[in-house]
Amino acid sequence: MMINLNNRILDYLQSVEISHLFAKDYKHGIETRGHWDMFEPTRFVYAYFSFNMLYAIDWDLSVEKNRLIYQKKGNDNFTKVQIQSVIDFVFLNDCNAFENALLLLDSNRELFKVVSTMEYDYNSSKDSSRNNKSTIVQEFINASEKFSNEITLNSDDHFDLLQMSYTVRNNLFHGEKKAHQMKEKGHRKRLLHYGNILLATNECFFEVMKNKYRYRRMEEWEVDDNVR
């Protein structure tokens, strides 16, 4: 049975979705000597900002109690638990939602082709939080290959893709990647796909909220009013 979400939950969802749609639908650039170029980190950062706001909430409890409930910090793997919680929430309600959303952003399934030649850095070479017999980047490559080969993704694959995006986020925010590296062609193409993974996660979450919990998706004019 569907429930009517309370106003605080609705207000929170709308504020997150505005950021999500801003990243998804708008072009961002930087000006160099009078010429504007796409700057993919901006899109990625806005996408991650929205995702961060989503995984801060315990959505299972929030919809059960019909009030906004934040995740409780428990251990050193807190972020992993938060991210896994969002994945579980989506997959429980619609196991195909994430892959369908990612396919809309990467209709030719180019993810594996773009990321398979990447150079591994210190952070991505660490042990995976989900599988300590493998590294973050190995699990990411495996999940990317499954997507590009049209093999159905499961919740573990979704986590492996997001874990890499979280690692990229750390590289950008904590100085592992320098500005000139972010502008390199190969890295910029990969950033588009890292952003796609985040945007697909956000998008499938909002579709679940719409289909299962009567959430009304934001319209373009509402986004325009809030970002101008």
Rosetta silent file (secondary structure, phi, psi, omega in degrees, C-alpha in Angstrom):
SEQUENCE: MMINLNNRILDYLQSVEISHLFAKDYKHGIETRGHWDMFEPTRFVYAYFSFNMLYAIDWDLSVEKNRLIYQKKGNDNFTKVQIQSVIDFVFLNDCNAFENALLLLDSNRELFKVVSTMEYDYNSSKDSSRNNKSTIVQEFINASEKFSNEITLNSDDHFDLLQMSYTVRNNLFHGEKKAHQMKEKGHRKRLLHYGNILLATNECFFEVMKNKYRYRRMEEWEVDDNVR
SCORE:     score description
SCORE:     0.000 S_00000001
   1 L     0.000  134.147  179.073    0.000    0.000    0.000 S_00000001
   2 L   -74.901  151.075  175.509    1.302    3.442   -0.914 S_00000001
   3 L  -118.264  158.212  173.998    1.748    6.112    1.739 S_00000001
   4 L   -94.461  113.029 -177.322    1.600    9.871    1.510 S_00000001
   5 L   -65.459  143.550 -178.780    5.032   11.164    2.476 S_00000001
   6 L   -73.987  168.313 -171.298    5.081   13.948    5.039 S_00000001
   7 H   -64.973  -33.980 -178.956    6.091   17.477    4.120 S_00000001
   8 H   -66.825  -41.526  176.618    9.571   17.327    5.628 S_00000001
   9 H   -63.483  -44.411 -179.099   10.458   14.268    3.548 S_00000001
  10 H   -62.242  -43.737  178.959    8.980   15.883    0.447 S_00000001
  11 H   -61.393  -41.578  179.751   10.890   19.136    0.996 S_00000001
  12 H   -64.529  -47.022  179.549   14.129   17.200    1.438 S_00000001
  13 H   -59.699  -41.910 -179.091   13.537   15.118   -1.696 S_00000001
  14 H   -65.784  -39.498  179.466   12.770   18.199   -3.753 S_00000001
  15 H   -65.999  -37.726  177.198   15.911   20.002   -2.627 S_00000001
  16 H   -68.529  -42.193 -176.599   18.024   16.961   -3.559 S_00000001
  17 H   -66.709  -31.859  176.121   16.298   16.524   -6.891 S_00000001
  18 H   -60.076  -46.258  177.663   16.932   20.143   -7.854 S_00000001
  19 H   -63.876  -41.346  179.466   20.677   19.545   -7.436 S_00000001
  20 H   -61.002  -48.015 -177.681   20.402   16.233   -9.266 S_00000001
  21 H   -70.153  -30.028  175.233   18.597   17.711  -12.264 S_00000001
  22 H   -61.377  -44.314  178.198   20.982   20.652  -12.355 S_00000001
  23 H   -69.088  -38.137 -173.905   23.861   18.192  -12.779 S_00000001
  24 H   -74.329  -39.855 -168.310   21.932   15.969  -15.190 S_00000001
  25 H  -107.412  -12.410 -175.226   20.444   18.537  -17.550 S_00000001
  26 L  -104.710  151.396  175.767   22.721   21.569  -17.485 S_00000001
  27 L   -93.839  136.978  178.801   25.988   22.270  -19.234 S_00000001
  28 L  -120.580  146.870 -177.927   28.876   23.513  -17.117 S_00000001
  29 E  -149.851  172.668  172.392   32.012   25.141  -18.377 S_00000001
  30 E  -127.480  147.063 -177.641   35.134   27.100  -17.648 S_00000001
  31 E  -100.275  126.943  176.160   36.300   30.165  -19.524 S_00000001
  32 E  -129.757  112.042  179.514   39.831   30.271  -20.900 S_00000001
  33 L    52.545   46.071  175.449   40.832   33.335  -22.915 S_00000001
  34 L    82.373    0.580 -178.629   37.251   34.078  -23.879 S_00000001
  35 E  -118.029  133.479 -178.897   36.392   30.475  -24.837 S_00000001
  36 E   -95.673  131.595  176.296   34.135   28.196  -22.797 S_00000001
  37 E  -121.648  149.704  172.806   34.947   24.508  -22.454 S_00000001
  38 E   -60.524  140.388  178.340   33.037   21.732  -20.776 S_00000001
  39 L  -127.581   91.728 -171.693   34.430   21.036  -17.320 S_00000001
  40 H   -58.425  -31.483  177.890   33.305   17.551  -16.365 S_00000001
  41 H   -56.140  -33.027 -179.985   34.358   17.778  -12.689 S_00000001
  42 H   -61.936  -46.372  178.466   31.556   20.299  -12.118 S_00000001
  43 H   -61.315  -45.259  179.709   28.930   17.829  -13.331 S_00000001
  44 H   -61.879  -44.493 -177.382   30.488   15.052  -11.262 S_00000001
  45 H   -63.791  -44.104  178.258   30.654   17.199   -8.108 S_00000001
  46 H   -64.948  -39.175  178.138   26.990   18.242   -8.350 S_00000001
  47 H   -63.119  -42.755 -179.768   25.977   14.631   -8.994 S_00000001
  48 H   -69.862  -37.108  177.537   27.943   13.475   -5.955 S_00000001
  49 H   -56.915  -43.709  178.817   26.580   16.292   -3.823 S_00000001
  50 H   -66.072  -44.447  179.851   23.042   15.055   -4.584 S_00000001
  51 H   -62.477  -39.921  178.143   23.989   11.431   -3.947 S_00000001
  52 H   -58.192  -41.515  178.690   25.623   12.415   -0.651 S_00000001
  53 H   -67.418  -30.871  178.194   22.351   13.969    0.477 S_00000001
  54 H   -72.416  -46.407 -174.480   20.505   10.775   -0.432 S_00000001
  55 H   -79.893   -1.036  172.881   22.758    8.365    1.402 S_00000001
  56 L   -74.557  -15.035 -174.100   22.709   10.526    4.535 S_00000001
  57 E  -107.115  141.408  171.204   19.136    9.294    5.116 S_00000001
  58 L   -86.691   97.604 -172.177   17.891    5.895    6.258 S_00000001
  59 H   -75.373  -31.050  175.678   15.150    5.543    3.647 S_00000001
  60 H   -58.848  -50.139 -179.894   13.783    2.223    4.858 S_00000001
  61 H   -69.873  -36.977 -176.897   13.058    3.714    8.279 S_00000001
  62 H   -62.870  -43.430  179.962   12.015    7.083    6.883 S_00000001
  63 H   -76.631  -29.779  177.707    9.236    5.662    4.719 S_00000001
  64 H   -67.528  -45.987 -178.200    8.240    3.166    7.414 S_00000001
  65 H   -88.769  -10.740 -177.305    7.928    5.844   10.105 S_00000001
  66 L    56.696   45.287  172.570    6.956    8.545    7.590 S_00000001
  67 L  -154.320  154.561 -175.444    9.484   10.991    8.967 S_00000001
  68 L   -73.542  120.527 -178.654   13.005   11.947    7.956 S_00000001
  69 L  -125.487  120.561 -179.156   15.549    9.743    9.772 S_00000001
  70 E   -79.579  152.965  175.868   19.288   10.230    9.276 S_00000001
  71 L   -62.501  141.626  177.353   21.716    7.332    9.166 S_00000001
  72 L   -93.662  126.753 -179.023   23.309    6.575   12.528 S_00000001
  73 L   -69.421  128.618 -175.220   27.078    6.536   12.509 S_00000001
  74 L  -121.929  -41.750 -174.336   28.289    3.158   13.644 S_00000001
  75 L  -154.212 -171.223 -176.530   31.831    2.228   12.565 S_00000001
  76 L   -68.193  -20.093  179.026   34.781    2.969   10.286 S_00000001
  77 L   -96.980   31.130 -173.898   32.844    1.654    7.285 S_00000001
  78 H   -57.467  -45.749 -178.579   30.049    4.160    7.828 S_00000001
  79 H   -63.749  -40.540  176.634   30.066    5.516    4.271 S_00000001
  80 H   -57.848  -45.444 -179.685   30.009    1.974    2.849 S_00000001
  81 H   -63.494  -41.614  178.461   26.984    1.166    5.018 S_00000001
  82 H   -61.307  -48.580 -178.803   25.236    4.380    3.937 S_00000001
  83 H   -63.692  -44.099  179.449   25.831    3.713    0.240 S_00000001
  84 H   -61.547  -34.120  179.672   24.794    0.086    0.563 S_00000001
  85 H   -62.902  -42.707  177.721   21.597    1.199    2.283 S_00000001
  86 H   -65.134  -43.570  179.190   20.527    3.314   -0.711 S_00000001
  87 H   -59.487  -47.286 -179.248   21.375    0.477   -3.116 S_00000001
  88 H   -61.826  -40.306  179.658   19.363   -2.023   -1.064 S_00000001
  89 H   -61.019  -45.680 -179.620   16.413    0.371   -0.882 S_00000001
  90 H   -66.206  -49.348 -175.736   16.347    0.782   -4.664 S_00000001
  91 H   -65.456  -32.737  178.004   16.859   -2.906   -5.484 S_00000001
  92 H   -63.597  -35.196 -177.857   14.201   -4.007   -3.011 S_00000001
  93 H   -89.860  -30.986 -180.000   11.668   -1.823   -4.815 S_00000001
  94 L  -161.349  100.941 -173.140   12.887   -2.265   -8.410 S_00000001
  95 L   -70.196  -14.357 -179.745   15.863   -4.513   -9.194 S_00000001
  96 L  -103.091   -1.574 -171.471   16.169   -3.159  -12.762 S_00000001
  97 H   -61.762  -44.833 -177.175   15.867    0.540  -11.955 S_00000001
  98 H   -65.699  -49.033 -178.460   19.575    1.349  -11.779 S_00000001
  99 H   -61.855  -39.995  178.305   20.607   -0.418  -14.975 S_00000001
 100 H   -62.654  -39.820  179.413   17.697    1.124  -16.871 S_00000001
 101 H   -68.148  -40.549  179.200   18.690    4.593  -15.640 S_00000001
 102 H   -66.330  -36.142  179.906   22.348    4.057  -16.549 S_00000001
 103 H   -65.067  -31.845  176.737   21.374    2.851  -20.005 S_00000001
 104 H   -66.225  -29.534 -179.585   19.549    6.119  -20.659 S_00000001
 105 H   -91.057  -22.186 -178.636   22.809    7.981  -19.974 S_00000001
 106 L  -135.780   68.238 -171.498   25.081    5.491  -21.779 S_00000001
 107 L   -64.925  -23.689  178.710   22.851    4.083  -24.509 S_00000001
 108 L   -94.350    4.569  178.702   25.778    2.534  -26.411 S_00000001
 109 L    52.703   51.827 -177.062   27.127    0.845  -23.256 S_00000001
 110 L   -88.206   -1.279 -173.159   30.559    2.441  -23.708 S_00000001
 111 H   -50.137  -52.920 -175.488   31.480    2.378  -20.020 S_00000001
 112 H   -63.563  -42.456 -179.939   33.926   -0.536  -20.179 S_00000001
 113 H   -58.813  -37.874 -176.821   35.644    0.723  -23.338 S_00000001
 114 H   -76.101  -38.277 -172.242   36.286    4.099  -21.700 S_00000001
 115 H   -96.697  -12.751 -172.514   37.492    2.866  -18.304 S_00000001
 116 L   -67.119  -22.127 -178.504   39.321   -0.356  -19.223 S_00000001
 117 L  -101.886   10.475 -176.769   42.567    1.460  -20.099 S_00000001
 118 L   -65.020  151.596  174.613   42.640    3.701  -17.033 S_00000001
 119 L   -88.028  132.361 -178.379   45.807    3.988  -14.947 S_00000001
 120 L   -78.561  136.871  175.328   45.366    2.729  -11.397 S_00000001
 121 L  -109.514 -178.525 -174.553   46.217    5.135   -8.591 S_00000001
 122 L   -60.283  -45.891 -176.052   46.910    4.528   -4.917 S_00000001
 123 L   -68.501  -43.149 -178.051   43.308    4.914   -3.753 S_00000001
 124 L   -72.033  -17.339  178.871   41.673    2.801   -6.448 S_00000001
 125 L   -86.864    0.401  177.090   44.229    0.029   -5.833 S_00000001
 126 L   -71.822  162.835  177.487   43.066   -0.410   -2.233 S_00000001
 127 E   -62.062  141.404  176.047   41.044   -3.456   -1.183 S_00000001
 128 L   -65.549  141.979  176.624   37.367   -3.289   -2.030 S_00000001
 129 L   -68.872  -25.312 -178.562   35.081   -2.629    0.940 S_00000001
 130 L   -88.642  -34.469 -174.777   32.733   -5.303   -0.360 S_00000001
 131 L  -138.702   98.958 -173.355   35.273   -7.946   -1.340 S_00000001
 132 L   -75.586    3.376  173.716   38.656   -7.818    0.409 S_00000001
 133 L   -93.294    2.186 -179.191   40.095  -10.390   -1.999 S_00000001
 134 L  -140.660  165.246 -179.621   39.930   -7.832   -4.794 S_00000001
 135 E   -95.734  164.827  177.827   40.703   -4.145   -5.299 S_00000001
 136 H   -56.154  -47.752 -175.346   38.302   -1.280   -5.827 S_00000001
 137 H   -70.160  -35.013  178.135   39.387   -0.831   -9.424 S_00000001
 138 H   -64.216  -44.159  178.272   39.216   -4.554  -10.264 S_00000001
 139 H   -65.178  -37.745  177.647   35.664   -4.801   -8.990 S_00000001
 140 H   -63.493  -45.944  179.212   34.791   -1.604  -10.862 S_00000001
 141 H   -62.296  -41.536  179.547   36.222   -2.934  -14.127 S_00000001
 142 H   -61.256  -45.047  179.619   34.348   -6.218  -13.677 S_00000001
 143 H   -67.100  -38.231  178.348   31.024   -4.446  -13.141 S_00000001
 144 H   -62.878  -41.054  179.860   31.698   -2.099  -16.069 S_00000001
 145 H   -65.554  -39.367  176.979   32.384   -5.065  -18.344 S_00000001
 146 H   -60.084  -45.964 -179.864   29.137   -6.721  -17.288 S_00000001
 147 H   -61.188  -47.449 -177.097   27.177   -3.587  -18.144 S_00000001
 148 H   -68.267  -24.654  177.614   28.862   -3.158  -21.525 S_00000001
 149 L   -94.418   11.895  176.107   28.306   -6.845  -22.345 S_00000001
 150 L    61.064   33.870  172.794   24.601   -6.550  -21.486 S_00000001
 151 L   -94.829  127.135 -173.771   24.861   -8.858  -18.472 S_00000001
 152 L   -55.081  130.673  179.642   22.257   -7.900  -15.881 S_00000001
 153 L   -82.686  141.708  173.951   23.726   -5.915  -12.998 S_00000001
 154 L  -108.815 -175.468 -175.623   23.001   -6.908   -9.417 S_00000001
 155 H   -67.615  -30.775  175.838   23.270   -4.886   -6.227 S_00000001
 156 H   -65.000  -41.192  177.180   26.940   -5.878   -5.739 S_00000001
 157 H   -61.471  -42.714  179.141   27.769   -4.519   -9.194 S_00000001
 158 H   -59.535  -44.739  178.289   25.980   -1.301   -8.341 S_00000001
 159 H   -61.919  -42.879 -178.490   28.063   -0.970   -5.172 S_00000001
 160 H   -62.293  -36.448  177.174   31.300   -1.656   -7.074 S_00000001
 161 H   -69.258  -42.459 -179.880   30.495    1.122   -9.553 S_00000001
 162 H   -70.892  -33.664  178.903   29.623    3.563   -6.782 S_00000001
 163 H   -60.785  -39.079  177.438   32.677    2.617   -4.714 S_00000001
 164 H   -66.921  -41.031  178.171   34.875    3.746   -7.590 S_00000001
 165 H   -62.520  -36.867  176.234   32.916    6.982   -7.892 S_00000001
 166 H   -65.288  -38.950  177.389   33.448    7.559   -4.169 S_00000001
 167 H   -64.168  -41.756  177.091   37.192    7.004   -4.668 S_00000001
 168 H   -63.056  -39.800  177.291   37.211    9.528   -7.523 S_00000001
 169 H   -58.062  -44.807  178.931   35.373   11.942   -5.271 S_00000001
 170 H   -63.689  -39.634  178.329   38.121   11.580   -2.665 S_00000001
 171 H   -61.617  -42.112 -178.539   40.804   12.123   -5.306 S_00000001
 172 H   -70.161  -44.686 -172.640   39.143   15.331   -6.485 S_00000001
 173 H   -79.952  -24.735 -174.414   38.342   16.750   -3.052 S_00000001
 174 L  -113.884   14.730  167.590   41.558   15.791   -1.274 S_00000001
 175 L    88.472    7.079  178.649   44.120   16.662   -3.913 S_00000001
 176 L   -66.440  -37.415  177.915   45.095   13.271   -5.363 S_00000001
 177 L  -102.020  131.250  178.855   44.187   14.562   -8.837 S_00000001
 178 L   -87.588  164.980 -176.887   45.687   17.864   -9.996 S_00000001
 179 H   -59.141  -42.001 -177.816   43.849   20.398  -12.147 S_00000001
 180 H   -66.648  -30.284  177.814   45.833   19.568  -15.289 S_00000001
 181 H   -69.745  -37.037  179.720   44.998   15.854  -14.846 S_00000001
 182 H   -65.409  -24.398 -179.006   41.287   16.607  -14.650 S_00000001
 183 L   -91.803   -5.033  177.491   41.524   18.366  -18.023 S_00000001
 184 L   -67.224  143.011 -172.332   43.269   15.465  -19.764 S_00000001
 185 H   -56.636  -47.512 -177.721   41.066   13.917  -22.437 S_00000001
 186 H   -62.343  -42.320 -178.995   41.060   10.382  -21.035 S_00000001
 187 H   -69.787  -36.339  179.433   40.254   11.488  -17.519 S_00000001
 188 H   -64.886  -40.258  177.684   37.534   13.843  -18.712 S_00000001
 189 H   -64.848  -40.086  178.262   35.837   11.019  -20.619 S_00000001
 190 H   -66.838  -37.797  178.616   36.007    8.796  -17.561 S_00000001
 191 H   -60.211  -35.069  176.296   34.599   11.573  -15.385 S_00000001
 192 H   -59.758  -41.118 -178.475   31.545   11.674  -17.634 S_00000001
 193 H   -76.381  -36.849  173.570   30.957    7.996  -16.902 S_00000001
 194 H   -60.100  -41.726  176.629   31.662    8.311  -13.184 S_00000001
 195 H   -63.364  -39.201  178.412   29.091   11.091  -13.214 S_00000001
 196 H   -59.869  -40.160  179.811   26.666    8.887  -15.146 S_00000001
 197 H   -61.725  -43.839  178.327   26.881    6.219  -12.438 S_00000001
 198 H   -66.805  -45.633 -178.810   25.985    8.779   -9.773 S_00000001
 199 H   -63.905  -38.888  178.062   23.251   10.373  -11.856 S_00000001
 200 H   -64.865  -38.000  177.168   21.739    6.973  -12.685 S_00000001
 201 H   -63.488  -47.433  178.341   21.715    6.131   -8.970 S_00000001
 202 H   -61.007  -45.752 -175.724   19.974    9.397   -8.127 S_00000001
 203 H   -63.219  -45.555 -178.769   17.547    9.028  -11.011 S_00000001
 204 H   -67.440  -32.100  175.760   16.497    5.470  -10.201 S_00000001
 205 H   -61.121  -47.431 -178.784   16.019    6.466   -6.556 S_00000001
 206 H   -67.396  -31.685  176.235   13.607    9.232   -7.527 S_00000001
 207 H   -67.603  -38.798  175.418   11.763    6.901   -9.896 S_00000001
 208 H   -62.959  -44.001  179.860   11.298    4.423   -7.044 S_00000001
 209 H   -63.341  -34.898  178.477    9.993    7.220   -4.819 S_00000001
 210 H   -70.298  -48.125 -172.841    7.580    8.249   -7.573 S_00000001
 211 H   -76.945  -30.359 -174.896    6.324    4.763   -8.399 S_00000001
 212 H  -104.408  -25.018 -171.762    6.192    3.329   -4.883 S_00000001
 213 H  -130.365   19.128  174.146    5.617    6.318   -2.603 S_00000001
 214 L    62.349   24.173  176.690    3.691    8.865   -4.694 S_00000001
 215 L   -71.799  132.960  177.806    6.569   11.350   -4.899 S_00000001
 216 L   -90.971  118.482  179.834    5.946   13.980   -7.577 S_00000001
 217 L   -64.189  146.801  178.607    9.055   14.518   -9.692 S_00000001
 218 L   -68.769  145.239  178.618   10.279   18.093  -10.101 S_00000001
 219 L   -99.821  162.777 -173.533    9.508   19.816  -13.390 S_00000001
 220 H   -58.773  -41.227 -178.057   11.944   21.823  -15.503 S_00000001
 221 H   -64.719  -31.240  178.374   10.415   25.199  -14.658 S_00000001
 222 H   -69.842  -37.877  176.845   10.779   24.448  -10.931 S_00000001
 223 H   -65.582  -45.477  178.383   14.457   23.684  -11.371 S_00000001
 224 H   -56.305  -43.778 -178.665   14.934   26.889  -13.379 S_00000001
 225 H   -63.064  -29.994 -175.404   13.271   28.944  -10.647 S_00000001
 226 H   -90.652  -17.670 -176.790   15.608   27.512   -8.021 S_00000001
 227 H  -106.235   -9.681  179.442   18.943   27.807   -9.846 S_00000001
 228 L   -76.272    0.000    0.000   18.613   31.276  -11.337 S_00000001
